[in-house]
Amino acid sequence: MKKELIIVHGLTIIAVIVLFILVLGKKQHVVEDQSDSNVELTMQPGGIVYINTDSLIMNYEYAQYLSEQLLLKEESSRADFNEKARIFQNDMREFQRKVQNNSFLSLESAQNQERRLMQKERELQELSDRLSNELLEEQMRMNMRLRDTISLFLKDYCQEKPYTIVLSNTMGDNILYSIEGLDITEDIVNLLNIRYSASQKK
């Protein structure tokens, strides 16, 4: 009886080892097959690629142009606001000097001057808010134009390649790892700049 049990246990262990080897060997083949098919998928048309958005914005001449235009508008707005703020500060200093020297002809005259300065201060704050909103809206419009330009270009670009999906990788947040050849940023930047230069010559 003991001999029979030992034989059964021995056969069971051998069967488990054989099964284990077969399963592991099969899994390894599956992994190898999958990795081969993944490489084929990425290399074949219809693959997934990505663009480093930060690098694109930094090197795309149209993006640089839009950024310069926004900066010029911001500087103009700041200069306009600073000039009005300077005039207001001068008026405030003059008012304080008159109060200290008791130079107002009457209390009513001082109160009128104070109300006028308070009104100017409110107008200055409103101007600051309006200029900030205008700059924000302008930046949103420029971002929209830039995005539309890139999207339209990629639509044509992917018809020639073609790729199924083009991902955006911003500051390394979205793509943690990829095989070589999936980052098409340099190609896109070069082609966009060629197209932009050609449009400037027309």
Sequence and secondary structure as in RCSB ss.txt:
>XXXX:A:sequence
MKKELIIVHGLTIIAVIVLFILVLGKKQHVVEDQSDSNVELTMQPGGIVYINTDSLIMNYEYAQYLSEQLLLKEE
SSRADFNEKARIFQNDMREFQRKVQNNSFLSLESAQNQERRLMQKERELQELSDRLSNELLEEQMRMNMRLRDTI
SLFLKDYCQEKPYTIVLSNTMGDNILYSIEGLDITEDIVNLLNIRYSASQKK
>XXXX:A:secstr
 HHHHHHHHHHHHHHHHHHHHHHHHHHHHHHHHHHHHHHHHHHSTT EEEEEHHHHHHH HHHHHHHHHHHHHHH
HHHHHHHHHHHHHHHHHHHHHHHHHTT  S HHHHHHHHHHHHHHHHHHHHHHHHHHHHHHHHHHHHHHHHHHHH
HHHHHHHHHHS  SEEEEESTTSS S   TT B HHHHHHHHHHHHHHHHH 
